[in-house]
């Protein structure tokens, strides 16, 4: 058998190596994209974003109200984006009977008007505005449950605008105190029933952390695995209308240590703040600040609001505290917020606030470094979109799959999307990033000075060259 010359074998080996290198380089290096990022400058400006901030209150008495303070549905001014409102619906006319057709129709009209206005609603049903709940509430628990059923039929039509519900219909001003129905058993029955009839996308809330623990009969907290799954634990947050008022937030906290192994007791302030620091990364927390005192001096207030992950506060109460913040300067020379009022600092950090710290393009992967500098997360998931606009006007969009509900305060997130650069025509491309709330069809503003267009915020540009 004749042997092949060594030179022929070497030739074929070199040819094979050339083909492998050609294929490899054809995939990896026969295009080049030179990326120029925009400067990521943080802004101190107030952002108009949903579900957060200082809210305004509106009260109605279904069955007898003229509904004279309903909003206009004219939202043509982009600088006046509708914000967060609290609607208190007083059912005192029906303490011992079902809600009438007129009352139900009026509840529907109220929610419809605020929906068309584009607002996000904190909803509270109650029987009392005057501190006389024991006299105005229904005489039996079954009537309250029936009112919950009737109200739910209407509330569930407005899941796009009703963000959360406060309380279980009872107590002075609906605040779950001084009621005939505040036994542990009654609170549990009422909240479990409300949870069963209200759409799971709407958050619920109780007045104190210990009320949550008793209703769930557990110290159970949502986790990354169980958060937002529609269970009562995953949607039961807090509303604190005694916030920063005293050492125990006017009865919100107690005198027992969490280490005493009794979750059915109200804990001392330090332990309840630690409890909220974990809980309220997954469920909303907000309310009212009251009583000018050292606990709501600016530095201490910011520290506690940060731990509690507060996303909303009453804009009208307590004015003594709010005015104190307005007259106090935020003093931190290392911060871009140095020199603004304490009220403005807190307002700009209630809820979520996203800052893009940097962007880069490595081969075909575009990466965005984003930090949440607010007090809380956004509890509703956003749609995330990266858009390329070529110099010829071609528009190409790429969704990002990251779950924005887990962008926790004080932490950075890296978003990445692979771009099909080999498939694109050569030329100049402008890169835009956009976050949108799918329920409201409303864009989420970010705390950067980037230019903005219909495609979102401009992150940078790249020049795409084809080398063969």
ZAVEXLUM-527316 format. One record per residue (C-alpha): residue number from 1; x, y, z. Coordinates in Angstrom, 3 decimals. Layout:
% ZAVEXLUM-527316
+-----+----------+----------+----------+
|  nr |       xx |       yy |       zz |
+-----+----------+----------+----------+
| NUM |        X |        Y |        Z |
...
+-----+----------+----------+----------+
***
This chain:
% ZAVEXLUM-527316
+-----+----------+----------+----------+
|  nr |       xx |       yy |       zz |
+-----+----------+----------+----------+
|   1 |    0.000 |    0.000 |    0.000 |
|   2 |    1.401 |    3.338 |   -1.085 |
|   3 |    1.889 |    5.932 |    1.641 |
|   4 |    0.785 |    9.531 |    1.154 |
|   5 |    3.594 |   12.060 |    1.141 |
|   6 |    3.953 |   13.964 |    4.399 |
|   7 |    3.547 |   17.283 |    2.554 |
|   8 |    0.044 |   16.312 |    1.405 |
|   9 |   -1.011 |   15.456 |    4.958 |
|  10 |    0.308 |   18.778 |    6.208 |
|  11 |   -1.540 |   20.569 |    3.419 |
|  12 |   -4.859 |   19.048 |    4.417 |
|  13 |   -4.240 |   19.788 |    8.091 |
|  14 |   -3.489 |   23.429 |    7.320 |
|  15 |   -6.560 |   23.647 |    5.108 |
|  16 |   -8.734 |   22.223 |    7.871 |
|  17 |   -7.260 |   24.673 |   10.370 |
|  18 |   -7.912 |   27.570 |    7.974 |
|  19 |  -11.556 |   26.524 |    7.544 |
|  20 |  -12.053 |   26.280 |   11.312 |
|  21 |  -10.490 |   29.699 |   11.855 |
|  22 |  -12.540 |   31.180 |    9.031 |
|  23 |  -15.779 |   29.869 |   10.520 |
|  24 |  -14.802 |   31.061 |   13.990 |
|  25 |  -13.765 |   34.520 |   12.873 |
|  26 |  -16.799 |   34.813 |   10.632 |
|  27 |  -19.013 |   34.409 |   13.662 |
|  28 |  -16.987 |   36.403 |   16.144 |
|  29 |  -15.107 |   39.242 |   14.503 |
|  30 |  -16.462 |   40.230 |   11.101 |
|  31 |  -18.370 |   43.196 |   12.489 |
|  32 |  -17.382 |   45.945 |   14.868 |
|  33 |  -19.570 |   48.213 |   17.011 |
|  34 |  -18.007 |   51.311 |   18.579 |
|  35 |  -20.300 |   52.340 |   21.458 |
|  36 |  -20.449 |   55.849 |   22.915 |
|  37 |  -22.502 |   55.993 |   26.143 |
|  38 |  -24.335 |   59.073 |   27.331 |
|  39 |  -23.031 |   60.520 |   30.594 |
|  40 |  -25.016 |   58.984 |   33.464 |
|  41 |  -25.771 |   62.090 |   35.506 |
|  42 |  -28.244 |   61.742 |   38.381 |
|  43 |  -30.949 |   64.374 |   38.758 |
|  44 |  -32.491 |   65.795 |   41.933 |
|  45 |  -35.747 |   66.575 |   40.141 |
|  46 |  -39.088 |   65.258 |   41.327 |
|  47 |  -40.299 |   62.374 |   39.164 |
|  48 |  -43.929 |   61.801 |   38.309 |
|  49 |  -44.281 |   58.050 |   38.784 |
|  50 |  -47.263 |   55.890 |   39.794 |
|  51 |  -48.040 |   54.249 |   43.168 |
|  52 |  -45.699 |   56.469 |   45.192 |
|  53 |  -45.397 |   59.868 |   46.842 |
|  54 |  -47.548 |   62.214 |   48.877 |
|  55 |  -51.207 |   61.368 |   48.310 |
|  56 |  -54.383 |   63.451 |   48.550 |
|  57 |  -57.552 |   62.285 |   50.304 |
|  58 |  -61.160 |   62.352 |   49.086 |
|  59 |  -64.180 |   61.193 |   51.063 |
|  60 |  -67.580 |   59.990 |   49.848 |
|  61 |  -70.782 |   58.743 |   51.490 |
|  62 |  -72.385 |   56.306 |   49.036 |
|  63 |  -76.163 |   56.473 |   49.079 |
|  64 |  -76.393 |   60.144 |   50.009 |
|  65 |  -73.409 |   61.879 |   48.411 |
|  66 |  -73.796 |   64.275 |   45.488 |
|  67 |  -70.338 |   63.200 |   44.235 |
|  68 |  -69.401 |   66.811 |   43.646 |
|  69 |  -65.637 |   66.300 |   44.056 |
|  70 |  -65.022 |   63.817 |   41.265 |
|  71 |  -62.004 |   64.541 |   39.041 |
|  72 |  -61.907 |   65.566 |   35.428 |
|  73 |  -60.744 |   62.959 |   32.929 |
|  74 |  -58.778 |   65.579 |   30.990 |
|  75 |  -55.116 |   64.608 |   31.334 |
|  76 |  -53.770 |   66.435 |   28.320 |
|  77 |  -50.989 |   68.186 |   30.255 |
|  78 |  -48.005 |   65.793 |   30.506 |
|  79 |  -46.587 |   67.850 |   33.377 |
|  80 |  -49.683 |   67.057 |   35.449 |
|  81 |  -49.604 |   63.260 |   35.423 |
|  82 |  -52.237 |   61.909 |   37.839 |
|  83 |  -50.829 |   60.568 |   41.070 |
|  84 |  -51.759 |   58.597 |   44.141 |
|  85 |  -55.047 |   59.312 |   45.912 |
|  86 |  -56.805 |   57.850 |   48.923 |
|  87 |  -60.553 |   57.355 |   48.581 |
|  88 |  -62.508 |   56.859 |   51.799 |
|  89 |  -65.984 |   55.421 |   51.211 |
|  90 |  -68.170 |   55.805 |   54.308 |
|  91 |  -70.913 |   53.148 |   54.476 |
|  92 |  -72.573 |   54.569 |   57.608 |
|  93 |  -75.943 |   54.846 |   55.840 |
|  94 |  -76.052 |   51.050 |   55.612 |
|  95 |  -74.900 |   49.887 |   59.021 |
|  96 |  -77.682 |   47.343 |   59.262 |
|  97 |  -78.688 |   46.657 |   55.684 |
|  98 |  -77.180 |   45.763 |   52.350 |
|  99 |  -75.835 |   48.521 |   50.147 |
| 100 |  -78.542 |   49.950 |   47.937 |
| 101 |  -78.464 |   49.970 |   44.158 |
| 102 |  -77.827 |   53.725 |   44.326 |
| 103 |  -74.859 |   53.246 |   46.685 |
| 104 |  -73.377 |   50.537 |   44.495 |
| 105 |  -73.853 |   52.671 |   41.410 |
| 106 |  -72.136 |   55.583 |   43.110 |
| 107 |  -69.164 |   53.447 |   44.169 |
| 108 |  -68.814 |   52.377 |   40.539 |
| 109 |  -69.068 |   56.006 |   39.383 |
| 110 |  -66.392 |   57.102 |   41.869 |
| 111 |  -63.896 |   54.452 |   40.832 |
| 112 |  -64.661 |   54.947 |   37.151 |
| 113 |  -64.007 |   58.682 |   37.408 |
| 114 |  -60.647 |   58.204 |   39.120 |
| 115 |  -59.723 |   55.471 |   36.660 |
| 116 |  -60.418 |   57.758 |   33.707 |
| 117 |  -58.418 |   60.468 |   35.461 |
| 118 |  -55.442 |   58.103 |   35.469 |
| 119 |  -54.979 |   58.066 |   39.245 |
| 120 |  -53.783 |   55.183 |   41.381 |
| 121 |  -56.137 |   54.494 |   44.263 |
| 122 |  -55.632 |   53.618 |   47.908 |
| 123 |  -59.125 |   52.485 |   48.894 |
| 124 |  -60.595 |   52.402 |   52.392 |
| 125 |  -64.142 |   51.397 |   53.288 |
| 126 |  -65.329 |   52.468 |   56.746 |
| 127 |  -68.369 |   53.339 |   58.836 |
| 128 |  -66.996 |   56.248 |   60.844 |
| 129 |  -65.191 |   59.571 |   60.441 |
| 130 |  -65.868 |   60.934 |   63.934 |
| 131 |  -64.258 |   58.476 |   66.335 |
| 132 |  -67.563 |   56.737 |   67.030 |
| 133 |  -67.114 |   53.443 |   65.247 |
| 134 |  -68.757 |   51.350 |   67.958 |
| 135 |  -71.988 |   53.287 |   67.417 |
| 136 |  -71.956 |   53.386 |   63.603 |
| 137 |  -70.700 |   49.926 |   62.663 |
| 138 |  -73.109 |   47.083 |   61.792 |
| 139 |  -74.508 |   45.170 |   64.718 |
| 140 |  -73.327 |   41.829 |   63.389 |
| 141 |  -70.274 |   40.502 |   61.589 |
| 142 |  -72.304 |   38.938 |   58.795 |
| 143 |  -73.437 |   42.370 |   57.599 |
| 144 |  -69.825 |   43.522 |   57.227 |
| 145 |  -69.005 |   40.377 |   55.279 |
| 146 |  -72.004 |   41.053 |   53.039 |
| 147 |  -70.776 |   44.611 |   52.405 |
| 148 |  -67.372 |   43.201 |   51.467 |
| 149 |  -69.029 |   40.891 |   48.937 |
| 150 |  -71.016 |   43.730 |   47.406 |
| 151 |  -68.046 |   46.104 |   47.256 |
| 152 |  -65.775 |   43.437 |   45.752 |
| 153 |  -68.073 |   42.996 |   42.752 |
| 154 |  -67.294 |   46.603 |   41.836 |
| 155 |  -63.700 |   46.993 |   43.056 |
| 156 |  -62.582 |   44.015 |   40.978 |
| 157 |  -63.562 |   45.860 |   37.803 |
| 158 |  -60.843 |   48.424 |   38.541 |
| 159 |  -57.728 |   46.367 |   39.173 |
| 160 |  -55.774 |   48.650 |   36.848 |
| 161 |  -56.206 |   51.659 |   39.131 |
| 162 |  -56.964 |   50.271 |   42.635 |
| 163 |  -53.466 |   49.691 |   43.997 |
| 164 |  -54.321 |   48.638 |   47.536 |
| 165 |  -57.067 |   48.511 |   50.156 |
| 166 |  -56.545 |   49.582 |   53.749 |
| 167 |  -58.169 |   47.883 |   56.704 |
| 168 |  -61.133 |   45.566 |   57.147 |
| 169 |  -63.956 |   48.186 |   57.083 |
| 170 |  -64.009 |   48.622 |   60.908 |
| 171 |  -62.594 |   50.910 |   63.572 |
| 172 |  -62.483 |   54.647 |   64.116 |
| 173 |  -61.827 |   56.165 |   60.673 |
| 174 |  -61.413 |   52.593 |   59.417 |
| 175 |  -58.103 |   52.310 |   61.276 |
| 176 |  -58.757 |   48.968 |   63.007 |
| 177 |  -59.097 |   50.353 |   66.537 |
| 178 |  -61.929 |   51.057 |   69.030 |
| 179 |  -64.258 |   48.671 |   67.257 |
| 180 |  -66.595 |   45.893 |   68.340 |
| 181 |  -64.803 |   43.620 |   65.867 |
| 182 |  -61.166 |   43.832 |   66.893 |
| 183 |  -60.822 |   40.434 |   68.550 |
| 184 |  -58.153 |   38.260 |   66.955 |
| 185 |  -60.861 |   35.915 |   65.681 |
| 186 |  -62.951 |   38.675 |   64.095 |
| 187 |  -59.945 |   40.367 |   62.484 |
| 188 |  -58.868 |   37.062 |   60.977 |
| 189 |  -62.344 |   36.264 |   59.659 |
| 190 |  -62.745 |   39.721 |   58.126 |
| 191 |  -59.311 |   39.846 |   56.465 |
| 192 |  -59.469 |   36.296 |   55.165 |
| 193 |  -62.893 |   36.972 |   53.692 |
| 194 |  -61.750 |   40.246 |   52.116 |
| 195 |  -58.772 |   38.438 |   50.625 |
| 196 |  -61.028 |   35.759 |   49.178 |
| 197 |  -63.313 |   38.209 |   47.351 |
| 198 |  -60.856 |   40.919 |   46.227 |
| 199 |  -58.745 |   40.258 |   43.124 |
| 200 |  -55.263 |   38.979 |   44.129 |
| 201 |  -53.554 |   41.740 |   42.126 |
| 202 |  -54.805 |   44.310 |   44.681 |
| 203 |  -52.706 |   44.601 |   47.835 |
| 204 |  -54.369 |   44.557 |   51.269 |
| 205 |  -53.062 |   46.120 |   54.470 |
| 206 |  -53.507 |   46.202 |   58.225 |
| 207 |  -52.742 |   48.892 |   60.760 |
| 208 |  -49.931 |   47.214 |   62.735 |
| 209 |  -47.343 |   44.472 |   62.221 |
| 210 |  -48.751 |   42.407 |   65.094 |
| 211 |  -52.180 |   42.403 |   63.432 |
| 212 |  -50.600 |   40.855 |   60.363 |
| 213 |  -48.861 |   38.191 |   62.454 |
| 214 |  -52.080 |   37.326 |   64.297 |
| 215 |  -54.175 |   37.123 |   61.131 |
| 216 |  -51.632 |   34.791 |   59.534 |
| 217 |  -51.038 |   33.057 |   62.889 |
| 218 |  -47.386 |   33.193 |   62.009 |
| 219 |  -44.272 |   35.339 |   61.672 |
| 220 |  -44.389 |   34.286 |   58.045 |
| 221 |  -42.739 |   36.688 |   55.633 |
| 222 |  -42.764 |   36.557 |   51.842 |
| 223 |  -39.565 |   35.411 |   50.192 |
| 224 |  -38.176 |   35.725 |   46.689 |
| 225 |  -39.847 |   32.381 |   45.950 |
| 226 |  -43.292 |   33.189 |   47.405 |
| 227 |  -43.551 |   36.942 |   46.802 |
| 228 |  -46.366 |   38.171 |   44.548 |
| 229 |  -47.953 |   34.706 |   44.267 |
| 230 |  -51.431 |   35.975 |   45.214 |
| 231 |  -51.532 |   34.405 |   48.673 |
| 232 |  -52.663 |   36.475 |   51.649 |
| 233 |  -49.131 |   36.571 |   53.038 |
| 234 |  -47.760 |   37.826 |   49.722 |
| 235 |  -50.244 |   40.721 |   49.473 |
| 236 |  -50.802 |   41.796 |   53.099 |
| 237 |  -48.926 |   45.022 |   53.812 |
| 238 |  -49.198 |   47.788 |   56.398 |
| 239 |  -50.647 |   51.254 |   56.814 |
| 240 |  -49.352 |   53.268 |   59.741 |
| 241 |  -51.395 |   56.360 |   60.555 |
| 242 |  -49.357 |   57.006 |   63.699 |
| 243 |  -46.027 |   57.035 |   61.895 |
| 244 |  -43.089 |   58.625 |   63.761 |
| 245 |  -45.516 |   60.021 |   66.337 |
| 246 |  -43.979 |   58.575 |   69.528 |
| 247 |  -41.497 |   55.906 |   70.563 |
| 248 |  -44.134 |   53.267 |   69.768 |
| 249 |  -45.735 |   55.164 |   66.857 |
| 250 |  -48.807 |   55.922 |   69.011 |
| 251 |  -49.563 |   52.296 |   69.832 |
| 252 |  -48.303 |   50.718 |   66.632 |
| 253 |  -45.481 |   48.953 |   68.487 |
| 254 |  -45.265 |   47.442 |   71.966 |
| 255 |  -42.904 |   46.505 |   74.763 |
| 256 |  -42.047 |   42.883 |   73.984 |
| 257 |  -38.793 |   41.776 |   72.440 |
| 258 |  -38.979 |   39.711 |   69.269 |
| 259 |  -36.630 |   37.264 |   70.978 |
| 260 |  -39.324 |   36.540 |   73.593 |
| 261 |  -40.705 |   33.948 |   71.159 |
| 262 |  -44.211 |   35.400 |   70.949 |
| 263 |  -45.226 |   36.663 |   67.522 |
| 264 |  -48.701 |   37.455 |   68.832 |
| 265 |  -47.394 |   40.416 |   70.843 |
| 266 |  -46.468 |   43.884 |   69.603 |
| 267 |  -42.692 |   44.197 |   69.662 |
| 268 |  -40.475 |   47.098 |   70.641 |
| 269 |  -39.754 |   49.690 |   67.986 |
| 270 |  -36.325 |   48.366 |   67.002 |
| 271 |  -37.651 |   44.862 |   66.393 |
| 272 |  -40.746 |   46.015 |   64.513 |
| 273 |  -38.590 |   48.179 |   62.263 |
| 274 |  -36.392 |   45.174 |   61.515 |
| 275 |  -39.533 |   43.125 |   60.759 |
| 276 |  -40.738 |   45.782 |   58.309 |
| 277 |  -37.294 |   46.058 |   56.749 |
| 278 |  -37.751 |   42.518 |   55.414 |
| 279 |  -41.531 |   42.409 |   54.944 |
| 280 |  -41.910 |   45.641 |   53.028 |
| 281 |  -39.511 |   44.672 |   50.289 |
| 282 |  -42.490 |   42.626 |   49.084 |
| 283 |  -45.653 |   44.462 |   50.236 |
| 284 |  -46.449 |   48.198 |   50.426 |
| 285 |  -46.173 |   50.358 |   53.530 |
| 286 |  -47.365 |   53.930 |   54.030 |
| 287 |  -49.644 |   56.181 |   56.068 |
| 288 |  -49.532 |   59.440 |   57.998 |
| 289 |  -46.840 |   61.148 |   60.047 |
| 290 |  -48.143 |   62.800 |   63.216 |
| 291 |  -47.153 |   64.904 |   66.235 |
| 292 |  -44.037 |   67.068 |   65.920 |
| 293 |  -41.468 |   65.312 |   68.130 |
| 294 |  -37.846 |   64.077 |   67.963 |
| 295 |  -38.853 |   60.827 |   66.237 |
| 296 |  -39.795 |   62.792 |   63.111 |
| 297 |  -36.822 |   65.139 |   63.106 |
| 298 |  -35.405 |   64.884 |   59.606 |
| 299 |  -32.379 |   62.609 |   60.073 |
| 300 |  -34.253 |   60.154 |   62.245 |
| 301 |  -37.302 |   60.253 |   59.992 |
| 302 |  -35.218 |   59.417 |   56.915 |
| 303 |  -33.574 |   56.522 |   58.743 |
| 304 |  -36.897 |   55.007 |   59.833 |
| 305 |  -38.693 |   55.633 |   56.539 |
| 306 |  -35.806 |   53.846 |   54.833 |
| 307 |  -36.073 |   50.839 |   57.153 |
| 308 |  -39.857 |   50.702 |   56.800 |
| 309 |  -39.636 |   50.999 |   53.000 |
| 310 |  -42.360 |   53.633 |   52.972 |
| 311 |  -43.791 |   54.363 |   49.537 |
| 312 |  -46.638 |   56.789 |   50.293 |
| 313 |  -47.592 |   59.441 |   52.868 |
| 314 |  -50.560 |   61.750 |   53.473 |
| 315 |  -49.850 |   65.178 |   51.968 |
| 316 |  -52.132 |   66.981 |   54.427 |
| 317 |  -51.500 |   65.452 |   57.843 |
| 318 |  -49.802 |   66.188 |   60.142 |
| 319 |  -48.966 |   69.668 |   58.858 |
| 320 |  -46.831 |   70.359 |   61.941 |
| 321 |  -44.492 |   67.561 |   60.857 |
| 322 |  -44.671 |   68.251 |   57.132 |
| 323 |  -43.932 |   71.945 |   57.659 |
| 324 |  -41.009 |   71.057 |   59.918 |
| 325 |  -39.545 |   69.055 |   57.050 |
| 326 |  -40.186 |   71.909 |   54.630 |
| 327 |  -38.267 |   74.270 |   56.915 |
| 328 |  -35.339 |   71.885 |   57.459 |
| 329 |  -32.456 |   71.693 |   54.991 |
| 330 |  -31.115 |   68.306 |   53.984 |
| 331 |  -27.457 |   68.572 |   54.958 |
| 332 |  -25.098 |   66.089 |   53.297 |
| 333 |  -22.335 |   67.622 |   51.229 |
| 334 |  -21.565 |   64.258 |   49.636 |
| 335 |  -25.089 |   64.018 |   48.221 |
| 336 |  -26.510 |   65.698 |   45.129 |
| 337 |  -29.548 |   66.476 |   47.313 |
| 338 |  -27.515 |   68.663 |   49.658 |
| 339 |  -29.339 |   71.932 |   50.289 |
| 340 |  -32.885 |   70.960 |   49.335 |
| 341 |  -35.643 |   70.846 |   51.928 |
| 342 |  -36.223 |   67.732 |   53.996 |
| 343 |  -39.756 |   67.548 |   52.621 |
| 344 |  -38.469 |   67.500 |   49.053 |
| 345 |  -35.808 |   64.921 |   49.908 |
| 346 |  -38.378 |   62.588 |   51.448 |
| 347 |  -40.845 |   63.180 |   48.611 |
| 348 |  -38.221 |   62.241 |   46.035 |
| 349 |  -37.425 |   58.997 |   47.865 |
| 350 |  -40.880 |   57.745 |   48.785 |
| 351 |  -41.245 |   54.481 |   46.904 |
| 352 |  -38.850 |   53.546 |   44.118 |
| 353 |  -36.369 |   55.832 |   42.349 |
| 354 |  -34.156 |   54.372 |   39.635 |
| 355 |  -30.805 |   55.799 |   38.550 |
| 356 |  -28.769 |   54.394 |   35.670 |
| 357 |  -25.131 |   54.381 |   36.763 |
| 358 |  -23.532 |   53.170 |   33.545 |
| 359 |  -24.009 |   51.389 |   30.222 |
| 360 |  -21.635 |   49.375 |   28.039 |
| 361 |  -21.558 |   47.274 |   24.878 |
| 362 |  -19.271 |   44.223 |   24.919 |
| 363 |  -19.334 |   42.328 |   21.621 |
| 364 |  -23.126 |   41.990 |   21.163 |
| 365 |  -24.203 |   42.300 |   24.802 |
| 366 |  -25.512 |   45.674 |   25.969 |
| 367 |  -25.465 |   46.057 |   29.756 |
| 368 |  -27.230 |   48.610 |   31.951 |
| 369 |  -26.188 |   49.211 |   35.565 |
| 370 |  -29.248 |   50.462 |   37.466 |
| 371 |  -29.598 |   51.408 |   41.137 |
| 372 |  -32.765 |   51.875 |   43.208 |
| 373 |  -32.123 |   54.849 |   45.522 |
| 374 |  -35.708 |   55.072 |   46.802 |
| 375 |  -37.187 |   53.798 |   50.055 |
| 376 |  -39.031 |   50.845 |   48.472 |
| 377 |  -39.481 |   48.704 |   45.386 |
| 378 |  -42.130 |   49.086 |   42.722 |
| 379 |  -44.606 |   46.393 |   43.757 |
| 380 |  -46.036 |   46.081 |   40.254 |
| 381 |  -43.861 |   44.555 |   37.570 |
| 382 |  -42.800 |   46.794 |   34.698 |
| 383 |  -42.310 |   46.037 |   31.038 |
| 384 |  -38.686 |   46.717 |   30.046 |
| 385 |  -37.724 |   47.558 |   26.470 |
| 386 |  -34.489 |   48.413 |   24.686 |
| 387 |  -34.937 |   50.127 |   21.322 |
| 388 |  -32.426 |   50.793 |   18.538 |
| 389 |  -33.146 |   53.551 |   16.019 |
| 390 |  -30.880 |   53.558 |   12.967 |
| 391 |  -29.745 |   56.606 |   11.037 |
| 392 |  -32.091 |   55.449 |    8.249 |
| 393 |  -35.084 |   55.484 |   10.600 |
| 394 |  -35.371 |   51.735 |   11.191 |
| 395 |  -36.743 |   50.926 |   14.681 |
| 396 |  -35.790 |   47.645 |   16.384 |
| 397 |  -37.052 |   46.726 |   19.859 |
| 398 |  -35.868 |   44.066 |   22.302 |
| 399 |  -37.758 |   43.224 |   25.533 |
| 400 |  -35.824 |   42.509 |   28.724 |
| 401 |  -37.068 |   39.735 |   31.009 |
| 402 |  -35.772 |   41.002 |   34.362 |
| 403 |  -38.386 |   41.242 |   37.163 |
| 404 |  -38.329 |   44.849 |   38.362 |
| 405 |  -40.231 |   43.997 |   41.574 |
| 406 |  -36.971 |   42.655 |   43.007 |
| 407 |  -34.902 |   45.797 |   42.446 |
| 408 |  -34.543 |   46.423 |   46.166 |
| 409 |  -33.619 |   49.772 |   47.739 |
| 410 |  -29.935 |   50.555 |   48.030 |
| 411 |  -28.940 |   47.799 |   45.624 |
| 412 |  -27.766 |   47.745 |   42.025 |
| 413 |  -29.110 |   45.581 |   39.231 |
| 414 |  -27.395 |   44.593 |   36.017 |
| 415 |  -29.664 |   44.363 |   32.988 |
| 416 |  -28.326 |   42.734 |   29.848 |
| 417 |  -29.663 |   42.103 |   26.365 |
| 418 |  -27.973 |   40.389 |   23.437 |
| 419 |  -28.226 |   42.374 |   20.219 |
| 420 |  -28.172 |   40.630 |   16.810 |
| 421 |  -25.422 |   42.858 |   15.463 |
| 422 |  -24.439 |   40.425 |   12.673 |
| 423 |  -27.944 |   40.759 |   11.249 |
| 424 |  -28.058 |   44.559 |   11.307 |
| 425 |  -27.082 |   46.850 |    8.469 |
| 426 |  -24.007 |   48.960 |    8.997 |
| 427 |  -24.621 |   52.485 |   10.211 |
| 428 |  -25.260 |   54.550 |   13.331 |
| 429 |  -27.757 |   53.369 |   15.952 |
| 430 |  -29.188 |   55.292 |   18.894 |
| 431 |  -29.970 |   53.198 |   21.971 |
| 432 |  -33.076 |   53.897 |   24.102 |
| 433 |  -34.352 |   52.294 |   27.302 |
| 434 |  -37.961 |   52.413 |   28.438 |
| 435 |  -39.852 |   51.113 |   31.484 |
| 436 |  -43.648 |   50.968 |   31.292 |
| 437 |  -46.359 |   50.021 |   33.758 |
| 438 |  -48.586 |   47.631 |   31.765 |
| 439 |  -51.686 |   48.235 |   33.912 |
| 440 |  -51.675 |   51.991 |   33.448 |
| 441 |  -49.829 |   52.014 |   30.092 |
| 442 |  -47.660 |   54.694 |   31.642 |
| 443 |  -43.922 |   55.187 |   31.313 |
| 444 |  -41.758 |   55.099 |   34.432 |
| 445 |  -39.391 |   58.058 |   34.688 |
| 446 |  -35.771 |   57.516 |   35.739 |
| 447 |  -33.608 |   59.862 |   37.801 |
| 448 |  -31.096 |   60.752 |   35.088 |
| 449 |  -30.615 |   63.779 |   32.867 |
| 450 |  -30.747 |   61.729 |   29.632 |
| 451 |  -32.677 |   63.154 |   26.720 |
| 452 |  -36.078 |   61.563 |   26.272 |
| 453 |  -38.202 |   60.653 |   23.275 |
| 454 |  -41.118 |   58.420 |   22.360 |
| 455 |  -38.705 |   55.466 |   22.593 |
| 456 |  -37.646 |   56.241 |   26.162 |
| 457 |  -34.364 |   57.544 |   27.561 |
| 458 |  -31.326 |   57.818 |   25.291 |
| 459 |  -28.472 |   55.714 |   26.679 |
| 460 |  -25.918 |   56.106 |   23.900 |
| 461 |  -25.069 |   55.446 |   20.258 |
| 462 |  -22.932 |   52.950 |   18.378 |
| 463 |  -21.367 |   52.875 |   14.952 |
| 464 |  -21.718 |   49.447 |   13.369 |
| 465 |  -19.122 |   48.467 |   10.791 |
| 466 |  -19.050 |   45.284 |    8.685 |
| 467 |  -15.537 |   44.064 |    7.933 |
| 468 |  -16.434 |   41.859 |    4.991 |
+-----+----------+----------+----------+
***
